[in-house]
Amino acid sequence: RDHGSPAFINTAGASALGRLLIRQCRDYGLEIISIVRREDQVAICRAEGATHVLDSSQPDFATRLKDVCKKAECRLAFDCVAGDMPEILLNAMPDNSTIKVYGYLTPGPISVSPQSLFFGMKLETFEVNEYLEEMSLMAKFFMSLQVTKGMKRRTESTVRASFPLTRCTEAYASYSQDIASHHAP
């Protein structure tokens, strides 16, 4: 709302954060465009109540994203994928849009052509600590009330696997294998 965009994109649609955002948006009447990286994740987002879910592994993803952004007048995106995703987002969104990168699930550099940054387009980083530092004490107080009020209802999360600390090497291997399998061509 502060950005002036009636909708926003989140590229971690099926993650715990993504599902939390879908629930928050539903509760606050905001529109979210959730991007996932696999077809099975679409159902996860739909189960949370998402209306716009796009699978980035589909061949028509960029075209569908551009259509949804135009209809929703979406001028804000939060990206945790990095790699070539910021470029795809910039090309899909209308002029005067902003992409805030807060993670880098894709190894390597962010790839953006200079032409994508014309017409008021912005590519920024987003760090929670900086965001909180810019808030007034009163704004922080009200935010803490909101978080506390909605803690139980909005923060449920599904855990895929659980490991004791004595098996941390196995836990890391499991996580790494899962991440690697999603980056495979």
N, C-alpha and C positions, 0 to 999 in steps of 0.2 A: 504494500500500500504506500509506504513512504517513497518508493521509487516511481510511483505513478503508473505502474503496469498492472492491468487487471488480472494478469496471469503470469506464472513463472515456470521455468523448466528446472527439473532436477534430474541429473544423469545417474543417480544412484537409486533408481525407482524401487527396486525390490530389497534394498538393504534395510537394516533396522532403522536407520535415519530416514530413508525414503518412505517407509511405511508410517513412521511417526509423522512425517510431513503431510502425507495423504490424510491422516486422521485429523491433524491440526487444521488443514485447509478446509476439510469438510465442516469442522466445528466453527470455523470463522468465516465461512462463506467465500473462500478464496479458490481460484482455479489453478490447478497444478497440472503440468504436462510431465508425466513420469517417463523417463527413458530407461529401458532395461537392455541387457546384452544377450539375452536368450529367450526363446519362445516360452519356455516353462515359467519364466518370471512374470509374464503378462498376467497370468491367472492370480499370482500372489498379489499384485497391485489391484487387480479388479476386486479381489476378496476384501481388500481394505476400503473399497469404495471409489477407487480412481476411475475417472471417466475418460481421460486421455492417457493411454499407455502405448508407447511406440518401442518396437524391438529394433535396436540399431544393427542387428545382424541381417535384417531383411533387405533385399535389393532396392526396394522403393522407399527406404527409410528417409532419406534426405528430402524427397518430394513430399512425402506425407508430413514430415516435420514442418516444412515450409507452409503447407496448407493449414495445419493446426495453428501455427504461430500467427498466421494472417487472420484467421477467424477469431482467435482469442486475443488479438492485439498484444501479444506477448513481447515484452521488451526487456525481460530480465531472465538470466539463467544462472544456475549454480552448477558448476561442473567439477566432478572429482575424477574424471577419466583422463583428461589431458590428451597427449598425443595429437591426433588430428581432430578430436571432438570439438575443440573451440572453433576451428575453421568451419566445421559443419554447422555449428550453432550460429556463428556470425552470418553465414550465407543463408540461413533459414529465417532469421529474425528481421523485422523491419528496421529502417533507419533509426538512429538514436537509441540503440539497444546496448545493454551491458551484460557481459559474461564475467562472472566472478568464479575464478578457479580456486578450489579449496582442497584439492587432492590430486594425485597422479597415479591412478591405477595402471596406466599404460607406461611401461618403461621407456626412457628416452626423452628427448626434448618435445616441447609443444611446437606444433607446426602450424603457422599462420602466415598467409600471404599478406603483404602490406596493403593490397587493394581491399582486403576485407575490413580494414580499420578506417576507411573513409566514411563519410556521411554520418558522422556522429557516433560511430560504433566504438565501444570500449571493451578492453580486455584487462581485467584487474585481478588481483589476488584477494582472497577473503580469509581473514584470520580472526577467530572468535575473540582472542584477547584484545586486538586492536578495536574491534567492534564495541566491546564492552567498555574500553577506556574512553571512547567517544560519547558514551551515554551519560546523561546526568544522573546524579544520585537518586532522584525521584523516579526516573525511568527504570533504573536498576531495581528499585524497590517494587514497583508495579510488575516488572517482569518476574521477579522472584515469587510474588503472589500468584501469578498466572501459572508458573511452573509447578509450584507446590499444589495448587488446586487441581491441576490436570495430571499430576504425576502418575497415579495408579491407572487412570483410564487411558492415557495416551502413550504410555511408554512400554507397553508389553512388547516382548520381542521373542522371536523363535530362534532357538539355538540349535545349530546343525549337529554339533558334537561337543562333548565336554571331556577335558583331560585333567588329571591331577598334575600338580607341579612336577612330580617325579617323571612324568612322561612328556615334558615340554618339547623335547626334540621331535617326538612323534606328532605332537600337536602342530608344530611349525611345518613339518613335512606335509601333513594333511592339508593345511592352509595353502602352502605353496603349490601343491599339486592342483588344488581347486582353482587357484588364480591362474596357473599356467594353462590349464585346460580351457579356460575362457578366453585366453589370448591366442590360442592356436588358430591358424587359418582355416 
